[in-house]
Amino acid sequence: MSAKSEVFAALTATGIPGRHEAFPVKKSPAPPFFIYTMDSHGEFMADDSNYFELPRFHVELYERVSDAATEDLILDACRSFGPVQRTGAWVESEQCHVEEFDFTYHHQNV
């Protein structure tokens, strides 16, 4: 299973709907929902070779109001892959709260 599919499986196991990159225009569900992207492949190279990759992911959780229980579901899913940086903000144009989670994927068998 790829890193992207493992992360998506962990996030959707929370019961919160989500997509990679974006929902189709005018097809997003009512909040809460998440969007995730792979920011980079995190290649580690030396001696003209790729030794391994540590992909970096960014997850955005959209909510009408900040809800600690919902945020903890996503946080726990992200933490299952490694340490997480977290930030939150109110998005005036969308009239919603967005909580952002950034982490580097570490496969459990590494």
C-alpha positions as CSV (number, residue, x, y, z in Angstrom):
1,M,0.0,0.0,0.0
2,S,1.4,3.5,-0.9
3,A,1.9,6.2,1.7
4,K,-0.9,8.3,0.1
5,S,-3.4,5.4,0.3
6,E,-2.3,4.5,3.9
7,V,-2.8,8.1,5.0
8,F,-6.2,8.4,3.3
9,A,-7.3,5.1,4.9
10,A,-6.3,6.3,8.3
11,L,-8.1,9.7,7.8
12,T,-11.3,8.2,6.5
13,A,-11.4,5.6,9.3
14,T,-12.3,8.6,11.5
15,G,-15.7,8.7,9.8
16,I,-15.1,12.3,8.6
17,P,-15.5,12.7,4.8
18,G,-12.5,13.8,2.8
19,R,-10.6,14.0,-0.5
20,H,-7.2,14.3,-1.9
21,E,-6.5,17.9,-3.0
22,A,-10.2,19.1,-3.5
23,F,-13.8,18.1,-3.9
24,P,-15.4,18.8,-7.3
25,V,-16.7,22.3,-7.5
26,K,-20.0,22.7,-5.5
27,K,-19.8,19.0,-4.4
28,S,-18.1,19.4,-1.0
29,P,-20.0,18.0,1.9
30,A,-21.1,20.2,4.8
31,P,-18.3,20.6,7.4
32,P,-16.6,18.8,9.0
33,F,-14.6,17.5,6.2
34,F,-10.9,17.2,5.3
35,I,-8.6,17.8,2.4
36,Y,-5.1,16.3,2.2
37,T,-2.1,16.7,0.0
38,M,1.3,15.2,-0.2
39,D,3.6,18.3,0.0
40,S,6.7,16.5,-1.1
41,H,8.1,13.0,-1.5
42,G,11.0,13.8,0.9
43,E,13.6,12.0,-1.1
44,F,16.9,11.2,0.7
45,M,19.6,11.1,-1.8
46,A,23.3,10.4,-1.7
47,D,26.0,9.0,-4.0
48,D,23.7,9.5,-7.0
49,S,21.0,7.2,-5.5
50,N,17.6,7.6,-3.8
51,Y,18.0,5.7,-0.5
52,F,14.5,6.2,0.7
53,E,11.5,8.6,0.7
54,L,9.8,10.3,3.7
55,P,6.7,11.9,2.2
56,R,5.4,15.1,3.9
57,F,1.6,15.5,4.2
58,H,-0.7,18.4,4.8
59,V,-4.2,17.9,6.1
60,E,-6.9,20.6,6.4
61,L,-9.9,20.0,8.6
62,Y,-12.8,22.4,7.9
63,E,-15.4,22.9,10.6
64,R,-18.2,25.4,11.2
65,V,-16.8,25.9,14.7
66,S,-13.7,24.5,16.3
67,D,-14.5,21.1,17.9
68,A,-11.8,19.4,20.0
69,A,-13.3,15.9,19.7
70,T,-13.4,16.1,15.8
71,E,-9.9,17.7,15.7
72,D,-8.5,14.9,18.0
73,L,-9.8,12.2,15.6
74,I,-7.8,13.7,12.7
75,L,-4.8,14.5,15.0
76,D,-4.7,10.8,16.2
77,A,-4.9,9.5,12.6
78,C,-2.0,11.8,11.6
79,R,0.1,10.9,14.7
80,S,-0.1,7.3,13.7
81,F,2.5,8.2,11.1
82,G,4.8,10.4,13.1
83,P,5.0,13.8,15.0
84,V,2.5,16.4,13.9
85,Q,2.7,20.2,13.6
86,R,-0.7,21.8,14.1
87,T,-2.2,25.2,13.5
88,G,-5.7,26.6,13.3
89,A,-7.4,29.7,12.0
90,W,-10.8,31.2,11.1
91,V,-11.4,31.6,7.4
92,E,-13.7,34.6,7.0
93,S,-14.4,34.1,3.3
94,E,-15.6,30.5,4.0
95,Q,-17.2,31.3,7.4
96,C,-15.5,28.3,8.9
97,H,-12.6,27.2,11.1
98,V,-9.7,25.3,9.5
99,E,-7.3,23.2,11.5
100,E,-4.1,22.2,9.7
101,F,-1.9,19.2,10.4
102,D,1.5,18.7,8.9
103,F,3.6,15.5,9.3
104,T,6.3,13.4,7.7
105,Y,5.1,9.9,6.9
106,H,7.0,7.2,8.8
107,H,5.9,3.7,7.9
108,Q,5.3,1.5,11.0
109,N,7.6,-1.2,9.7
110,V,10.6,1.2,9.0
